[in-house]
Amino acid sequence: MAQSVSLRSFDPTTADKALKAEQQAKYVRDLWILLASVVAFLAFIRATRYLFSLLFPPRLPTSEVASPEKTTSETVEPGHNGKASWRRIPAAFASAFRVAAFRLNVPIGPGSVASVAELLFIFGYIAAIFVLLLVNTEGLNDWFFEDRAAHLASCQLPLIVALAGKNNIISFFTGVSHEKLNILHRAAARTCLILLWIHAISRASSGLPEKFDFTHGWMRCGATGLSAFTLATILSLRPIRNAFFEFFLVSHIALIGIFLVAGYIHTRDPGFGHYIWPALVVWAFDRVLRATRLLWNNRVGISKDAASSLATVELLSSDTVRLTLRRRFNWKPGQHAYIILPTVSDLPSEAHPFTIASIPNPLDGSQGAQEKDVVFLIRGRTGFTGRLRDHANDNGICTVPAYVDGPYGCPPDLTKYTTCILIAGGSGVSYTLPLLLNLVQKSRAGKSAAQRVIFVWSVRDAEHVKWISKLLTEALAAAQSTSLVVDPRLYITGASAPSLQLSETDSDKGSISVDSPATEKDSKLGLPAYSALRVTHGRPSIRKMLHEEIAASSGPVSVDVAGPSGLSQSVAQALASGYASPLSALKGAPTVTLHTETFGMTR
């Protein structure tokens, strides 16, 4: 039988082999020192910010009972005098950093953008990987880096799996939620794939000696694992992922499982299985923790009450479903959870993330019942959400078996800001509405520094106001006994002018009034005059509104946006200039912080 002939002219000595092994261990260690340093730095920033919040708590507004006139913006004093001061240089520098790092978006594909900060992390990571791969390789001799590529790729697998997990130590230390880490997960995984192909191609091009041919099971496992990883990466590309998300989700888990098991067998014989098995441990830890939380949240095996594993399904409009679960757990406003509906999904184990559109405690500040209403507003499109919409349309108000896994996410604490501007498009209101409810609740309890909340919601159809009319009416009424000013603004972007006829017979039992420049004013249907909701036909002027509200604020401003990527980009662009610019901060304008809600899987 013919033996494989090496195509490499370089003939390594025993000293070269020892140096190669030493380098592989050294650069793996250097990589993890670098990664640990980045995580430690982010954790330090989080700890420092928390310490400052304890040492310098926000000044609470003086207690007062507000009058109907308090809803006008003239009651808020301007926050700057227009004169530059050297004392404000740190604030101007912080503003410049926010603009450059988080508000400038760069297109990275069809319908996809990334912030400068995200791109710096990604390209910095890739640069560090290739420096460690190619440094000290005797003129880029592939003999030195062919195996080093495999070592650098394999040692990162626990990190890559952790970045994809819902429960991971990185989020715990840094405060960066798992869905925002997902873009780094994809970048790290694709870099890892490139390294593995460098390893495979370099090995194959130099000729495979008998010890490394495919008659050995561990070599066949290596090829199987690489093939599975490659296919998983192809299926994770955005067009495929968005078009066939449910297929992507199932195939991704199966293919990565094959890759990890086959990879462990491939690396175990040469003595490097310790690179792979920690990734399996990280994955198993996340799954066990999620399963435990799932059983606890839904009282599986604990409660005999059938309602603890059911959800109420109600069709609010032609394409929107309200899903309500009674569960005994707490969450923070703005967090999300994964919903499992076995009788609606194609697969009984399918879990889909949705933002929780309610808060755990009543607006009056009491603790309320142990079992709380966990509400989700779900737009019916295709796949799972389309089947849920059809189910609600066919059966009316009904109950279905349901399980909730969560909560997840690291939403911002808005109680330290003087002015909060909440902007939502479509179903993004399920993120901003709980933030509004929480601010009203905290203000009633005297635990919020917020003085003014601007609640902006842009929807295509006036019928969609039914989604939140009851909760919004209650929030506006509850805010009247506090010093908090709530300014709700609704914009109807559809072709027809808004015409709302809500009454006590509607499902939300809420009432609103309509103010549209395009049509005559509708009557104020039972809602107190001070909480009349203005509804305008057309799109909001984001830039004008932001500049006006920031100029009128006497303290720090938070801007929270949820909805289509175009809306988020327009808000970020508006905040890159005007009253949120570094020059404005130098002149005394209030600091502005932007929070954008988006799931990493769909961004």
Order of alpha helices (4+ residues) and beta strands (2+ residues): alpha-alpha-beta-beta-alpha-alpha-alpha-alpha-alpha-alpha-alpha-alpha-alpha-beta-beta-beta-beta-beta-alpha-beta-beta-beta-alpha-beta-alpha-beta-beta-alpha-beta-alpha-alpha-beta
